[in-house]
Amino acid sequence: MLAENIKGRRVQAGLSQEQLAEQLQVSRQAVTKWETGAGIPDIENLRAIAVLFGITLDELLGDVSEDAAARGHLHESVTEYDIDGEKRFDITFAGAASVVVEGCDSEKVRVELASDTIPDVQRVCKVKIDDIRKRIDIDVKRLEGLSETKAKEGLRLTVRLPQRYVDEVELAGNAVSLAVRHLAAERFEFSGRLSAVELDDVSGHVELNCNDDLDIRCVALDGRLDVNQLSATSKLRIAEGTPFESIVRGIGNHILYQRAGAPCDDFSLHGDEATACTTVIELNGMRSELTISVDAPGA
């Protein structure tokens, strides 16, 4: 879990709680809360912790979802709805620590809200699902009593979509991390605020409209990824040997390349090879920088 991860990294680095607090410019009591699970760092502190320990946000947060899947959650709410045909899914949410959108073999939409720190999650969060012809609107609302800060510290949202009926998906909201898994969609578009993104077994056209600095981990993508940003510096990690074409559009944008943590020459495909490639990475917007970094096998 996150608490154990922070404590383990601190001990491994040979730091006391006071020393870690000093480097992060927070109180020792804050570090104690993080390591006991009584509190969760905000986005800026999560970034600072990841930088200090030399890991990514994806790695720091990944342990949370893996542990949660293994042990379940203290508090949860589940909403399901039957689907009878191909649909476009419009999903909005008002703050979450992590969001997972994944395809499934069921014929039901399943929306899961889970938390270890929000005991009345069923009361302070409401899920509204509207079936409008060829569109399904899913609105996850925060009610009075749950601030966005608290939601982004302790609420986990998982939306499972029946793969056979998925046409397009639009997702909007503010979260720390987003994972899209086992999903084929004509288009998947996210708009809002994020720190970390994972794309695993995804096919189609993915658009990320986010002006925050992103840490994007592309495990498996067959299709197009558009990163649309203004004045941001983001990183995209891919596996060694992944063939892709890169495109830069907009004003003042740059794509850089990195291997083993060091700058390197452009290793994307060009010319006839690029024409035959099924994976395209495009940077759009203004004054933004995207570093494409190779992950070694097993990293």
C-alpha positions as CSV (number, residue, x, y, z in Angstrom):
1,M,0.0,0.0,0.0
2,L,1.0,3.6,-0.4
3,A,1.8,4.0,3.3
4,E,4.2,1.0,3.4
5,N,5.7,2.2,0.1
6,I,6.6,5.6,1.5
7,K,8.0,4.2,4.7
8,G,9.9,1.5,2.9
9,R,11.5,4.0,0.5
10,R,12.4,6.3,3.3
11,V,14.1,3.6,5.4
12,Q,15.9,2.4,2.3
13,A,17.2,5.9,1.7
14,G,18.4,6.1,5.3
15,L,16.2,9.0,6.2
16,S,14.4,9.6,9.4
17,Q,10.8,11.0,9.4
18,E,12.2,14.4,10.4
19,Q,14.7,14.3,7.5
20,L,12.1,13.4,5.0
21,A,9.8,16.1,6.2
22,E,12.6,18.6,6.0
23,Q,13.3,17.7,2.4
24,L,9.7,17.8,1.4
25,Q,9.1,21.0,3.5
26,V,6.2,19.5,5.4
27,S,5.8,18.6,9.1
28,R,7.0,15.4,10.7
29,Q,3.4,14.8,11.7
30,A,2.4,14.8,8.0
31,V,4.9,12.1,7.2
32,T,3.7,10.1,10.2
33,K,0.1,10.2,8.9
34,W,1.3,9.2,5.4
35,E,3.2,6.2,6.8
36,T,0.4,5.0,9.0
37,G,-2.4,5.5,6.4
38,A,-4.1,8.2,8.4
39,G,-3.6,10.6,5.5
40,I,-2.5,10.7,1.9
41,P,-0.1,13.2,0.3
42,D,-1.6,15.7,-2.1
43,I,-0.6,15.8,-5.8
44,E,2.4,18.1,-5.3
45,N,3.8,16.1,-2.4
46,L,3.3,12.8,-4.4
47,R,5.4,14.3,-7.2
48,A,8.1,15.5,-4.7
49,I,8.2,12.1,-3.0
50,A,8.6,10.3,-6.4
51,V,11.4,12.7,-7.5
52,L,13.2,12.3,-4.1
53,F,13.2,8.5,-4.3
54,G,14.0,8.4,-8.0
55,I,10.8,6.6,-9.0
56,T,7.8,7.6,-11.1
57,L,4.3,8.5,-9.9
58,D,3.1,5.4,-11.7
59,E,5.4,3.3,-9.5
60,L,4.5,5.1,-6.4
61,L,0.8,4.8,-7.0
62,G,0.9,1.4,-8.6
63,D,1.4,-0.3,-5.3
64,V,-1.9,1.2,-4.0
65,S,-4.1,-0.4,-6.7
66,E,-2.3,-3.7,-6.5
67,D,-2.6,-3.9,-2.8
68,A,-6.2,-2.7,-2.8
69,A,-7.1,-5.4,-5.4
70,A,-5.6,-8.0,-3.2
71,R,-7.2,-7.0,0.1
72,G,-10.4,-5.1,-0.9
73,H,-11.6,-1.8,0.5
74,L,-13.0,-0.8,3.8
75,H,-15.8,1.2,2.2
76,E,-17.4,0.8,-1.2
77,S,-20.4,1.5,-3.4
78,V,-21.3,-0.4,-6.6
79,T,-23.8,0.7,-9.3
80,E,-24.7,-1.4,-12.3
81,Y,-26.7,-0.9,-15.5
82,D,-27.7,-3.2,-18.3
83,I,-26.6,-2.3,-21.9
84,D,-28.5,-3.5,-24.9
85,G,-26.5,-2.1,-27.9
86,E,-23.5,-0.1,-29.0
87,K,-23.1,3.2,-27.1
88,R,-21.0,6.3,-26.7
89,F,-20.0,6.6,-23.0
90,D,-19.7,10.1,-21.5
91,I,-18.3,9.9,-18.0
92,T,-17.8,12.8,-15.6
93,F,-16.5,12.7,-12.0
94,A,-15.7,15.4,-9.4
95,G,-12.3,14.4,-8.0
96,A,-10.7,11.1,-7.3
97,A,-7.3,9.7,-6.2
98,S,-7.3,7.1,-8.9
99,V,-9.6,6.3,-11.9
100,V,-9.6,3.0,-13.8
101,V,-11.6,2.5,-17.0
102,E,-11.5,-1.0,-18.4
103,G,-13.3,-3.2,-20.8
104,C,-15.1,-6.3,-19.6
105,D,-17.1,-9.3,-21.0
106,S,-20.2,-8.4,-19.1
107,E,-23.3,-6.7,-20.6
108,K,-23.5,-4.3,-17.7
109,V,-21.8,-1.0,-16.9
110,R,-20.4,-1.3,-13.5
111,V,-19.3,1.8,-11.5
112,E,-17.3,1.1,-8.3
113,L,-16.5,3.7,-5.7
114,A,-14.0,2.6,-3.0
115,S,-12.2,4.2,-0.2
116,D,-10.3,3.3,3.0
117,T,-10.6,6.9,4.4
118,I,-14.2,7.9,3.5
119,P,-16.5,5.8,5.6
120,D,-19.8,7.2,4.2
121,V,-18.8,6.9,0.6
122,Q,-22.3,5.7,-0.3
123,R,-23.8,8.8,1.1
124,V,-21.4,11.5,-0.1
125,C,-21.0,10.2,-3.6
126,K,-23.8,9.5,-6.0
127,V,-23.7,7.8,-9.4
128,K,-26.3,8.8,-12.0
129,I,-26.6,6.8,-15.2
130,D,-28.7,8.1,-18.1
131,D,-29.4,6.1,-21.2
132,I,-30.0,8.5,-24.1
133,R,-30.5,6.6,-27.4
134,K,-26.9,5.8,-28.5
135,R,-25.3,7.5,-25.5
136,I,-24.8,6.5,-21.9
137,D,-24.1,9.4,-19.5
138,I,-22.4,8.5,-16.2
139,D,-22.1,11.2,-13.7
140,V,-20.2,10.6,-10.4
141,K,-21.2,13.5,-8.1
142,R,-19.7,14.7,-4.8
143,L,-22.4,15.8,-2.4
144,E,-22.1,18.2,0.6
145,G,-19.6,16.8,3.1
146,L,-17.0,15.6,0.6
147,S,-14.5,18.2,-0.6
148,E,-12.5,17.7,-3.8
149,T,-9.4,17.6,-1.8
150,K,-10.6,14.7,0.3
151,A,-11.9,12.9,-2.8
152,K,-8.5,13.3,-4.5
153,E,-6.8,11.9,-1.4
154,G,-9.0,8.8,-0.8
155,L,-11.6,8.0,-3.5
156,R,-10.9,5.3,-6.1
157,L,-13.2,5.1,-9.1
158,T,-13.4,2.1,-11.3
159,V,-15.7,2.0,-14.4
160,R,-16.1,-1.3,-16.2
161,L,-17.6,-1.0,-19.7
162,P,-19.1,-3.9,-21.7
163,Q,-16.5,-4.2,-24.5
164,R,-18.9,-5.5,-27.1
165,Y,-21.0,-2.3,-26.8
166,V,-18.2,0.4,-26.6
167,D,-18.1,2.9,-29.4
168,E,-16.5,6.1,-28.0
169,V,-15.6,7.1,-24.5
170,E,-15.3,10.6,-23.1
171,L,-14.0,11.1,-19.6
172,A,-13.8,14.3,-17.7
173,G,-12.6,15.2,-14.2
174,N,-9.7,15.7,-11.9
175,A,-7.6,12.9,-10.5
176,V,-4.1,11.9,-9.4
177,S,-3.9,8.9,-11.7
178,L,-5.8,7.3,-14.6
179,A,-5.4,3.7,-15.9
180,V,-7.1,2.6,-19.1
181,R,-7.0,-1.2,-19.6
182,H,-8.2,-3.9,-21.9
183,L,-10.3,-1.5,-23.9
184,A,-11.0,-1.1,-27.6
185,A,-12.7,2.1,-28.6
186,E,-13.0,4.2,-31.7
187,R,-11.9,7.1,-29.5
188,F,-11.1,7.6,-25.9
189,E,-10.8,11.2,-24.7
190,F,-9.8,12.5,-21.3
191,S,-10.2,16.2,-20.3
192,G,-9.1,17.5,-16.9
193,R,-6.2,17.3,-14.5
194,L,-3.9,14.3,-13.9
195,S,-0.4,13.4,-12.8
196,A,0.0,9.8,-14.0
197,V,-1.6,7.8,-16.9
198,E,-1.3,4.1,-17.8
199,L,-2.4,2.6,-21.1
200,D,-2.4,-1.2,-21.1
201,D,-4.0,-3.3,-23.9
202,V,-5.7,-0.3,-25.4
203,S,-6.7,0.0,-29.1
204,G,-8.1,3.0,-30.9
205,H,-7.5,6.8,-30.8
206,V,-6.6,8.1,-27.3
207,E,-6.6,11.8,-26.6
208,L,-5.3,13.4,-23.4
209,N,-6.3,17.0,-22.9
210,C,-4.4,18.0,-19.8
211,N,-2.1,20.9,-19.0
212,D,-0.4,19.3,-16.0
213,D,3.0,17.6,-16.3
214,L,2.1,14.0,-17.1
215,D,3.9,10.8,-16.5
216,I,2.5,8.4,-19.1
217,R,3.2,4.7,-19.1
218,C,2.3,3.0,-22.4
219,V,2.3,-0.7,-21.7
220,A,0.5,-1.7,-24.9
221,L,-1.3,0.6,-27.4
222,D,-2.5,-0.2,-30.9
223,G,-3.6,3.1,-32.4
224,R,-3.0,6.8,-31.9
225,L,-2.1,8.8,-28.8
226,D,-2.6,12.6,-29.0
227,V,-1.1,14.5,-26.0
228,N,-2.7,18.0,-26.1
229,Q,-1.1,20.5,-23.7
230,L,-0.3,24.1,-23.0
231,S,3.1,25.0,-21.4
232,A,3.6,21.5,-20.0
233,T,6.6,19.1,-19.7
234,S,5.6,15.5,-19.8
235,K,7.2,12.1,-20.1
236,L,6.0,9.0,-22.1
237,R,7.5,5.7,-21.2
238,I,7.3,2.8,-23.7
239,A,8.8,-0.7,-23.8
240,E,12.0,-1.3,-25.7
241,G,11.4,-2.3,-29.3
242,T,7.9,-0.7,-29.6
243,P,7.5,0.6,-33.1
244,F,5.9,4.0,-33.4
245,E,5.7,7.2,-35.4
246,S,6.0,10.6,-33.7
247,I,4.4,13.8,-34.9
248,V,4.8,17.3,-33.5
249,R,2.1,20.0,-34.2
250,G,1.2,23.3,-32.7
251,I,3.4,26.2,-31.7
252,G,6.7,25.9,-29.8
253,N,6.3,22.1,-29.1
254,H,9.1,19.6,-28.9
255,I,9.5,15.8,-28.6
256,L,12.7,14.6,-27.0
257,Y,14.0,11.0,-26.7
258,Q,15.7,9.2,-23.9
259,R,17.3,5.8,-23.2
260,A,18.5,4.6,-19.8
261,G,17.8,8.1,-18.4
262,A,20.0,9.8,-20.9
263,P,19.1,11.9,-24.0
264,C,19.4,10.1,-27.3
265,D,18.6,10.5,-31.0
266,D,15.1,10.2,-32.4
267,F,14.3,6.4,-32.5
268,S,10.8,6.8,-33.9
269,L,9.9,5.4,-37.4
270,H,10.0,7.6,-40.5
271,G,9.1,7.4,-44.2
272,D,7.7,4.1,-45.5
273,E,8.2,2.4,-42.1
274,A,6.1,5.0,-40.4
275,T,3.4,4.6,-43.0
276,A,3.0,1.0,-42.1
277,C,3.1,1.5,-38.3
278,T,-0.1,1.2,-36.4
279,T,1.0,3.3,-33.4
280,V,1.3,7.1,-33.7
281,I,2.2,9.5,-30.9
282,E,1.4,13.2,-31.6
283,L,2.1,16.2,-29.4
284,N,-0.3,19.2,-29.9
285,G,-0.9,22.5,-28.2
286,M,1.6,25.2,-27.4
287,R,5.0,25.6,-25.7
288,S,5.0,22.0,-24.5
289,E,7.7,19.3,-24.3
290,L,7.2,15.5,-24.4
291,T,10.1,13.2,-23.6
292,I,9.6,9.6,-25.0
293,S,11.7,7.3,-22.9
294,V,12.4,3.6,-23.4
295,D,11.7,1.2,-20.6
296,A,14.1,-1.8,-20.5
297,P,12.5,-5.2,-20.5
298,G,11.0,-6.0,-17.1
299,A,11.3,-2.4,-16.0
